Amino acid sequence: ALLFDCDGVILETEELHRLAYNKAFQEFGLTIDGLRVEWSVEYYDILQNTVGGGKPKMFFHFRNTSKAFPMVGDKKVPETENDQQALIDQLQAFKTDYFKTLLETEGKARPGVLELMDAAFADPTIAVGVCSAATKEAAVKTLDITLGQSRVDMLDVCILGDDVSAKKPDPLIYNTAREQLGMAASQCVVIEDSLVGLRAAKGANMKCLITYTSSTESQDFYAEGADAKVPDLGSRKV
């Protein structure tokens, strides 16, 4: 089986996601100690190589980086877990909607993705799947724009962030894909772009090819067990 991550592998979406998060923070008027909440390019690179999934990224930021939840406009800081979860849910919903509008004009597949996927589809011995930590709503939109509905319909397995209870780097998403396909881990090759995804693949005992992006190319993938690393799937090495 050939299992593709979505964001960063099929489509280079890091900057679109960052812009969408910042738009949500701005729209909700988030501030901490009077300073506007905003994620820089450099910080988002670190964040996406540390935490998988949108809501976990925001929780990580407020609990580990800023060590404080923000004020929302002129409202008081959410203090209870329920209030904090409600804020994160609202931010994620807005961010997802805005991300989808960005995709309409900015979304296109990375080099070599469609060619490799089509070659795999043409081989009846290879199952093809997508395993993404993104919310189902955002991932479905991404896949529709980049792959087209005909390719989406040909996928043997498609597991998105909402479908599993644990986000990458937990290996659950890849173990679930393997189980649904009825295959052993040794029969699966994962294509990822980040350390978070690599750790998930290796946690599931699968081979992993890294197709790095501008924000992940400096990561030491081989030190964490990557089987190969290429700049994109159009590379001669693939």
C-alpha positions as CSV (number, residue, x, y, z in Angstrom):
1,A,0.0,0.0,0.0
2,L,1.1,3.6,-0.7
3,L,-0.3,5.9,2.0
4,F,-0.1,9.7,1.4
5,D,-0.3,12.4,4.0
6,C,-2.3,15.4,2.7
7,D,-1.0,18.8,3.9
8,G,2.6,19.3,2.8
9,V,2.7,16.1,0.7
10,I,-0.2,16.3,-1.8
11,L,-0.4,20.1,-1.5
12,E,2.0,22.5,0.1
13,T,-0.4,24.2,2.5
14,E,1.6,25.3,5.5
15,E,1.5,29.0,4.6
16,L,-2.2,28.9,3.8
17,H,-2.9,27.2,7.2
18,R,-0.8,29.9,9.0
19,L,-2.7,32.7,7.3
20,A,-6.0,31.1,8.2
21,Y,-5.0,30.7,11.8
22,N,-3.9,34.3,12.0
23,K,-7.1,35.5,10.3
24,A,-9.1,33.6,13.0
25,F,-7.1,35.1,15.8
26,Q,-7.6,38.6,14.3
27,E,-11.3,38.0,13.8
28,F,-11.9,36.9,17.4
29,G,-9.7,39.8,18.7
30,L,-7.3,37.5,20.6
31,T,-4.8,39.2,22.8
32,I,-2.4,38.1,25.7
33,D,-1.2,40.9,28.0
34,G,-2.4,43.4,25.4
35,L,-0.4,41.9,22.5
36,R,-2.2,40.4,19.5
37,V,-1.9,36.7,19.0
38,E,-0.1,36.0,15.8
39,W,2.0,33.1,14.5
40,S,5.1,34.0,12.5
41,V,6.4,31.9,9.7
42,E,9.4,30.7,11.9
43,Y,7.1,29.8,14.8
44,Y,4.6,27.9,12.7
45,D,7.5,25.9,11.2
46,I,8.4,24.8,14.7
47,L,4.8,24.2,15.7
48,Q,3.9,22.0,12.7
49,N,7.0,19.9,13.4
50,T,5.9,19.5,17.0
51,V,2.1,18.9,17.0
52,G,-0.3,17.3,14.6
53,G,-3.8,18.7,14.0
54,G,-5.2,22.2,14.3
55,K,-6.9,22.1,17.7
56,P,-3.9,20.4,19.3
57,K,-1.6,23.1,17.8
58,M,-3.7,25.9,19.4
59,F,-3.9,24.1,22.8
60,F,-0.1,23.5,22.7
61,H,0.5,27.2,21.9
62,F,-1.7,28.6,24.7
63,R,-0.7,26.0,27.3
64,N,3.0,25.5,26.5
65,T,4.3,28.6,24.5
66,S,2.3,31.5,25.8
67,K,1.4,29.6,29.0
68,A,-1.9,31.6,29.0
69,F,-5.2,31.6,27.2
70,P,-6.0,34.8,25.4
71,M,-8.7,37.5,26.0
72,V,-11.4,37.4,23.3
73,G,-12.0,41.0,22.4
74,D,-13.0,42.7,25.7
75,K,-14.3,39.4,27.3
76,K,-12.5,37.8,30.1
77,V,-10.0,35.0,29.6
78,P,-11.6,31.5,29.4
79,E,-10.6,29.7,32.6
80,T,-12.5,26.4,32.6
81,E,-11.6,23.5,30.4
82,N,-15.1,23.7,28.8
83,D,-14.7,27.4,28.0
84,Q,-11.2,26.8,26.6
85,Q,-12.4,23.9,24.5
86,A,-15.4,26.0,23.2
87,L,-13.0,28.8,22.1
88,I,-10.7,26.4,20.3
89,D,-13.7,24.8,18.6
90,Q,-14.9,28.2,17.4
91,L,-11.5,29.2,16.2
92,Q,-11.0,26.0,14.3
93,A,-14.4,26.3,12.6
94,F,-13.6,29.9,11.4
95,K,-10.1,28.9,10.4
96,T,-11.3,25.9,8.4
97,D,-13.9,28.1,6.5
98,Y,-11.3,30.7,5.7
99,F,-8.7,28.1,4.7
100,K,-11.2,26.7,2.2
101,T,-11.5,30.1,0.6
102,L,-7.7,30.3,0.3
103,L,-7.6,26.9,-1.3
104,E,-9.9,28.0,-4.1
105,T,-7.3,30.3,-5.5
106,E,-4.0,28.9,-4.2
107,G,-4.5,25.1,-4.2
108,K,-2.6,22.9,-6.6
109,A,-0.8,19.6,-6.2
110,R,2.9,19.4,-5.6
111,P,5.2,18.2,-8.4
112,G,5.0,14.5,-9.1
113,V,2.0,13.7,-6.8
114,L,-0.6,13.1,-9.4
115,E,1.8,11.1,-11.6
116,L,2.9,8.8,-8.8
117,M,-0.7,8.3,-7.6
118,D,-1.9,7.5,-11.1
119,A,0.9,5.0,-11.6
120,A,-0.1,3.3,-8.3
121,F,-3.8,3.3,-9.3
122,A,-2.8,1.6,-12.6
123,D,-1.1,-1.2,-10.7
124,P,-3.8,-3.6,-9.3
125,T,-1.3,-4.9,-6.7
126,I,-0.9,-1.5,-5.0
127,A,-3.6,-0.1,-2.7
128,V,-3.6,3.7,-2.4
129,G,-4.7,5.7,0.6
130,V,-4.7,9.2,2.2
131,C,-4.1,9.6,6.0
132,S,-4.4,13.2,7.1
133,A,-4.5,14.8,10.5
134,A,-6.5,17.7,9.1
135,T,-10.2,18.1,9.9
136,K,-12.4,16.2,7.5
137,E,-14.0,19.4,6.1
138,A,-10.6,20.9,5.3
139,A,-9.1,17.7,4.0
140,V,-12.0,16.8,1.8
141,K,-11.8,20.3,0.2
142,T,-8.0,19.9,-0.3
143,L,-8.4,16.5,-1.9
144,D,-11.2,17.6,-4.2
145,I,-9.3,20.6,-5.5
146,T,-5.9,18.9,-5.9
147,L,-6.8,15.3,-6.9
148,G,-10.2,15.7,-8.4
149,Q,-13.2,13.6,-7.5
150,S,-12.3,10.8,-9.8
151,R,-9.1,10.1,-8.0
152,V,-10.7,10.5,-4.6
153,D,-13.2,7.9,-5.5
154,M,-10.4,5.5,-6.5
155,L,-8.7,5.6,-3.0
156,D,-8.7,2.3,-1.2
157,V,-8.7,4.0,2.2
158,C,-9.1,7.6,3.3
159,I,-8.7,8.4,7.0
160,L,-8.9,12.0,8.2
161,G,-8.2,13.7,11.5
162,D,-11.8,13.3,12.7
163,D,-11.8,9.6,12.0
164,V,-9.3,8.6,14.8
165,S,-9.1,9.5,18.4
166,A,-5.4,10.4,18.5
167,K,-3.4,12.7,16.2
168,K,0.0,12.2,14.7
169,P,2.7,11.6,15.9
170,D,0.5,8.8,17.4
171,P,0.6,5.9,14.9
172,L,-3.1,5.2,15.2
173,I,-4.1,6.7,11.9
174,Y,-1.6,4.5,10.0
175,N,-2.4,1.4,12.1
176,T,-6.1,2.0,11.3
177,A,-5.4,2.3,7.6
178,R,-3.4,-0.9,7.6
179,E,-6.2,-2.8,9.5
180,Q,-8.8,-1.5,7.0
181,L,-6.7,-2.7,4.1
182,G,-6.0,-6.0,5.8
183,M,-2.2,-5.6,5.3
184,A,0.9,-6.0,7.4
185,A,3.0,-2.9,8.3
186,S,5.8,-4.3,6.1
187,Q,3.5,-4.0,3.1
188,C,2.9,-0.3,3.6
189,V,5.0,2.8,2.5
190,V,4.0,6.2,3.9
191,I,4.8,9.5,2.2
192,E,5.2,12.3,4.7
193,D,6.7,15.8,4.9
194,S,7.3,16.4,8.6
195,L,8.9,14.9,11.7
196,V,5.4,14.6,13.3
197,G,4.2,12.4,10.3
198,L,7.5,10.5,10.2
199,R,7.1,9.5,13.9
200,A,3.6,8.3,13.2
201,A,4.7,6.2,10.3
202,K,7.6,4.7,12.2
203,G,5.4,4.1,15.3
204,A,3.3,2.0,13.0
205,N,6.5,0.1,11.8
206,M,6.1,1.3,8.2
207,K,8.6,2.5,5.7
208,C,8.5,6.3,5.2
209,L,9.6,8.4,2.3
210,I,9.9,12.1,3.1
211,T,9.1,14.8,0.5
212,Y,10.2,17.8,2.4
213,T,8.9,21.4,2.1
214,S,10.6,24.7,2.6
215,S,9.6,24.7,6.2
216,T,10.7,21.2,7.0
217,E,13.8,20.7,4.8
218,S,16.2,21.5,7.8
219,Q,14.8,18.7,9.9
220,D,17.1,15.7,10.5
221,F,14.7,13.0,9.1
222,Y,17.3,10.3,8.8
223,A,18.1,10.5,12.5
224,E,14.5,9.6,13.2
225,G,14.4,6.7,10.8
226,A,13.3,8.0,7.4
227,D,14.0,5.5,4.7
228,A,14.5,8.1,2.0
229,K,14.2,11.9,1.5
230,V,13.5,13.8,-1.7
231,P,12.6,17.5,-2.5
232,D,9.4,16.4,-4.3
233,L,7.7,13.4,-5.8
234,G,8.8,14.5,-9.3
235,S,12.4,13.7,-8.3
236,R,14.2,11.1,-10.4
237,K,14.9,9.2,-7.1
238,V,11.2,8.4,-6.5
